[in-house]
């Protein structure tokens, strides 16, 4: 998908208008947060927080390694 986006002025700021097709592909609506992260080929726009995903991956690894300890603590 290659969709040109136009930068427009909103008050003292700049804004990009996202067409409804792009909003549907991102699965976002008005008021949601988008995250722009740098990638080797430019910028990536996602609806999920990459920092949160990385922290969850670490937490899942810890839970796998310490499953027996966590089971005892849950009692």
N, C-alpha and C positions, 0 to 999 in steps of 0.2 A: 504494500500500500504506500503510495507516494502522494500525500495530500499537502498542497501548499497552504501555509497559514499566514495570515496578515497581521502585522503588529499595528495596533491602534492606540490612541491616547485616551486614557480614562483619568480625568482629573490631572494630577501632577505625575501620574505613573503611566507605564506602558502595559498593554494587555494583548493577549493572543486570543482570538476567537476560535473555539474548537467546534467544528461541525457536529451535528447530532450523531452522524455515523461513527465518528471517532470517539465520542463519549460512550456510545454503545459498545464499541470494541474494547475500550478501557474499563467498561462496567462501572462508570461513575455518573454522578448527577450533580446538580448545583449544590454547593456547600461541601462537597467531598474534597479531600486533599490529594494532590498529585505530587510525586517526587521526581525531580530531575537529577540524574546521576551521570557522571562522566563515564564513558566507555571508550575502548580503543578506537572506535569508528565514529565518535561524536558524543551526543547526549542521548540518554535513554529516559523516556517519560513513562512512569509506572504508577499504578494506584496503590501498590504495596510498599511499605517502608523497608528498604533494604537493610537498614541497621537492625530493625526488629527481627527480620528473618535470620540474620546472622546470629543474634543473641539466642533465638529459639533453637537454632541448630546446635549451639554450644550446650544449652540446657538439656536438649534431648540426648546428647552424647553423655553428659554427666548422669542423667537418669538411667541410661542403659548400663553404664559402668557400675553404678552404685544401687542397682535394683534391689538387692537383698537388704541393704541398710535402709533404704527408703521404705521398704515393706514393713520392717520392724518398727520404724518411727511412726508409721501410719496407724499402728494399733493403739 
